[in-house]
């Protein structure tokens, strides 16, 4: 009897810990998305040159890969997450300025933003409602992502519009898989650090938004 | 191909760097990820197909 109480207490404390990680992750994710929106607006207002995007993405990724893991378990980690997401948002400025100058640019940006939100919320709700374990996707998604990076390198030199369209579509599908994978990891206790969980989900949202912009930009442009 | 500028070269180098960094983690995930059953794969493909159809809808709207 006593052992049953202990098991129930252990289970409920594990569920509480998972809920806390989930709640903190979504809270930090919301704040970083708002902060990115602010830095993107500042960058648009400052009329930054296109190279800002490249510098911000490379800088943000390098900090996310090499600096963040060292500070993820301290409060400094939160500051570094804001630094990364602020940089990535700032880099978005010139891209948004470019799309806004298209004839139906406002429509493209609004649809991309709404589409990204719907995809993220829909997939998160699916993972949370079904509580399925998507840990089996890890290798598949990573291999898919590496193949997409290789295709992207090839297309820098080939510059085939149909290929960039296909790459963007595959990126959205792979990032959708990562949303399921990351959310399921949080639910099942595979990820207990909300700082790392936030940056993982933020990257998927960022990539989906950029890819949707590219797809809708190509398809919605009559020229 | 002739119009390669420094931004394209830096982009390509950055992507190569990301591949080199991510490669060991990918190998590790491939070796250590559990095998999914056909039912689990179906539960993955279902929302992915919905996302694909949703993108098609967005393209039709733009």
Interface residues (C-beta under 8 A of the other chain):
Chain A: X50 X51 X54 X57 X58 X61 X65 X104 X107 X108 X111 X115 X118 X119 X122 X123 X126 X130 X132 X133 X134 X135 X136 X137 X138 X139 X140 X142 X143 X145 X146 X149 X150 X152 X153 X156 X157 X169 X172 X173 X176 X177 X180 X212 X215 X216 X219 X220
Chain B: X1 X4 X7 X8 X10 X11 X12 X14 X15 X16 X18 X19 X21 X22 X23 X25 X26 X29 X30 X31 X32 X33 X34 X35 X36 X40 X41 X43 X44 X47 X48 X50 X51 X52 X54 X55 X58 X59 X61 X62
